[in-house]
Amino acid sequence: MKKLILISSLSLGFIVSTGIFVLANTTNDTGKDIENLEKTFPIIRDKSIAFFRNSDWCNVIKSPRGNYTNNLGVNCTWNIKKKDNFFNFDEVAKQDFKEVQQQLNRPKIFLLEVNFNKTGEIESARFDVESSDVAPICKVVWSCDRKTYVYQPNHGNVLPEAIPGELWYEPVNRDWYIEWQDWN
């Protein structure tokens, strides 16, 4: 699937009245992205990483060892259960974060949520792709779609119900699909 993004803007005093068209190819790398994400499974499983966030102002890693962040502010841990206690990164948490961050660099993942089964295997996972990896122009414009790779083994192409214009899904294979969100 190719996405066409239209941008009309005033930039550096130059009016672009006809708009700028940017073509972002979103599928050529899907197979490679999935392959790279699956390579992260051993470190995610071995460290039991249930949550990971990597942004310029907020880093979080959550595992049975503890819940660690570089920013104890509420906005940094907004989507984690309130009952969870967070601590500033210690040396082990910093090292764990760095190792996971290095693994989640292609595509660049800024948010990871994982569910494990009773035996410690990955049951499902959501990998939110950094918007600049979806289309480079997203660094400039906020009207880009958000792309999330979802690992749901044996989903059988039965996908969640779409919300027209807001949330839609694209099957990849029997274990993976892409969730797209209109992020405006």
C-alpha positions as CSV (number, residue, x, y, z in Angstrom):
1,M,0.0,0.0,0.0
2,K,1.3,3.4,-0.8
3,K,0.2,6.5,1.1
4,L,-0.1,9.9,-0.3
5,I,0.4,12.8,2.1
6,L,-0.6,16.3,1.0
7,I,1.1,19.2,2.8
8,S,0.2,22.9,2.2
9,S,2.3,25.2,4.3
10,L,4.1,28.4,4.8
11,S,7.7,27.6,5.1
12,L,10.6,30.0,5.6
13,G,8.4,32.8,4.1
14,F,7.7,30.8,0.9
15,I,4.1,30.1,0.2
16,V,3.5,26.7,-1.4
17,S,0.1,27.3,-2.9
18,T,-0.1,24.1,-4.9
19,G,1.0,21.8,-2.1
20,I,3.8,19.3,-1.8
21,F,3.1,15.7,-2.5
22,V,5.2,13.1,-0.6
23,L,4.9,9.5,-1.5
24,A,5.8,7.2,1.3
25,N,6.1,3.5,0.5
26,T,4.8,1.6,3.5
27,T,5.0,-2.0,2.5
28,N,8.4,-2.6,0.8
29,D,10.0,-3.0,4.3
30,T,7.2,-4.8,6.0
31,G,8.8,-8.3,5.6
32,K,12.2,-7.0,6.7
33,D,10.6,-5.1,9.6
34,I,8.8,-8.3,10.8
35,E,12.0,-10.3,10.5
36,N,13.9,-7.7,12.5
37,L,11.1,-7.5,15.2
38,E,11.1,-11.3,15.5
39,K,14.9,-11.1,16.2
40,T,14.0,-9.1,19.3
41,F,11.9,-11.9,20.8
42,P,14.8,-13.6,22.7
43,I,15.8,-10.5,24.6
44,I,12.2,-9.5,25.3
45,R,11.4,-13.0,26.5
46,D,14.7,-13.5,28.5
47,K,14.2,-10.2,30.3
48,S,10.4,-10.5,30.4
49,I,10.0,-6.9,29.1
50,A,6.3,-6.1,29.4
51,F,6.6,-2.5,28.5
52,F,9.2,-0.3,26.8
53,R,9.0,3.4,25.9
54,N,11.8,5.3,24.0
55,S,11.2,9.0,23.4
56,D,13.5,12.0,23.7
57,W,12.0,13.0,27.0
58,C,10.7,9.7,28.5
59,N,12.3,6.3,28.7
60,V,10.6,3.4,30.5
61,I,11.3,-0.3,30.9
62,K,9.0,-2.6,32.9
63,S,9.9,-6.2,33.8
64,P,9.6,-8.5,36.8
65,R,12.8,-6.9,38.1
66,G,11.0,-3.6,38.4
67,N,9.6,-0.6,36.7
68,Y,12.2,2.1,35.8
69,T,12.1,5.4,34.1
70,N,14.2,8.5,33.5
71,N,11.2,10.7,34.2
72,L,9.0,10.1,37.2
73,G,6.4,12.6,35.8
74,V,2.9,11.4,35.2
75,N,3.0,12.1,31.5
76,C,5.9,9.7,31.1
77,T,4.1,6.7,32.6
78,W,0.6,7.6,31.5
79,N,-0.4,4.3,30.0
80,I,0.9,2.1,32.8
81,K,-1.3,0.9,35.7
82,K,-1.4,3.4,38.5
83,K,-0.7,0.8,41.1
84,D,2.8,0.2,39.6
85,N,5.6,1.9,41.5
86,F,8.3,3.4,39.3
87,F,11.9,4.1,40.2
88,N,14.6,6.1,38.6
89,F,16.9,4.0,36.4
90,D,19.5,2.1,38.2
91,E,22.6,0.8,36.4
92,V,21.0,-2.6,35.6
93,A,17.9,-0.9,34.3
94,K,20.0,1.5,32.1
95,Q,21.8,-1.5,30.7
96,D,18.6,-3.4,30.0
97,F,17.0,-0.4,28.4
98,K,20.1,0.1,26.2
99,E,20.1,-3.5,25.1
100,V,16.4,-3.5,24.2
101,Q,16.7,-0.1,22.5
102,Q,19.5,-1.3,20.3
103,Q,17.4,-4.3,19.2
104,L,14.3,-2.2,18.4
105,N,16.1,0.2,16.0
106,R,14.8,-1.1,12.6
107,P,12.1,-0.2,12.4
108,K,12.6,2.3,15.2
109,I,10.1,1.4,17.9
110,F,9.1,4.0,20.5
111,L,6.5,2.0,22.4
112,L,6.4,-1.8,23.1
113,E,3.7,-3.6,25.0
114,V,4.0,-7.4,25.5
115,N,1.8,-10.1,27.0
116,F,3.3,-13.4,28.2
117,N,1.6,-16.7,28.7
118,K,2.0,-18.8,31.8
119,T,5.2,-20.5,30.5
120,G,6.9,-17.1,29.8
121,E,6.5,-17.2,26.0
122,I,5.3,-14.1,24.1
123,E,1.5,-14.4,23.7
124,S,1.0,-11.1,21.9
125,A,2.9,-7.8,21.3
126,R,2.4,-4.3,20.0
127,F,5.4,-2.5,18.4
128,D,4.6,1.2,17.7
129,V,6.8,2.6,15.0
130,E,8.4,6.0,15.4
131,S,6.5,8.3,13.0
132,S,9.7,9.4,11.2
133,D,10.2,5.7,10.2
134,V,6.7,5.7,8.6
135,A,7.4,8.8,6.5
136,P,10.3,11.2,7.0
137,I,8.0,14.2,6.5
138,C,6.3,13.2,9.8
139,K,9.1,15.0,11.6
140,V,7.7,18.2,10.1
141,V,4.0,17.5,10.0
142,W,1.6,16.1,12.6
143,S,-0.9,14.7,10.1
144,C,0.8,11.4,9.6
145,D,-0.7,8.0,10.3
146,R,0.6,6.0,13.2
147,K,1.8,2.5,12.4
148,T,1.8,-0.4,14.8
149,Y,3.0,-3.9,14.1
150,V,0.9,-6.4,16.1
151,Y,2.1,-9.9,16.8
152,Q,-0.9,-12.1,17.5
153,P,-0.1,-15.7,16.7
154,N,-2.6,-17.6,14.6
155,H,-5.0,-14.6,14.2
156,G,-6.1,-16.3,11.0
157,N,-6.7,-13.0,9.3
158,V,-9.5,-12.3,11.7
159,L,-8.7,-8.7,12.5
160,P,-10.3,-6.2,15.0
161,E,-13.2,-4.1,13.6
162,A,-12.0,-1.0,11.9
163,I,-13.3,2.5,12.7
164,P,-13.6,4.2,9.3
165,G,-11.2,7.1,8.8
166,E,-9.6,6.5,12.3
167,L,-8.4,3.0,12.8
168,W,-7.8,0.3,10.2
169,Y,-5.9,-3.0,9.9
170,E,-3.7,-4.7,7.2
171,P,-3.0,-8.4,7.5
172,V,0.7,-9.4,7.0
173,N,0.7,-13.1,7.7
174,R,-0.9,-15.6,10.1
175,D,1.0,-14.1,13.1
176,W,1.2,-10.4,12.2
177,Y,-0.9,-7.5,11.1
178,I,-0.5,-3.8,11.0
179,E,-2.7,-1.4,12.9
180,W,-3.0,2.1,11.3
181,Q,-4.3,5.1,13.3
182,D,-5.2,8.4,11.9
183,W,-2.9,10.5,14.1
184,N,-4.1,14.1,13.9
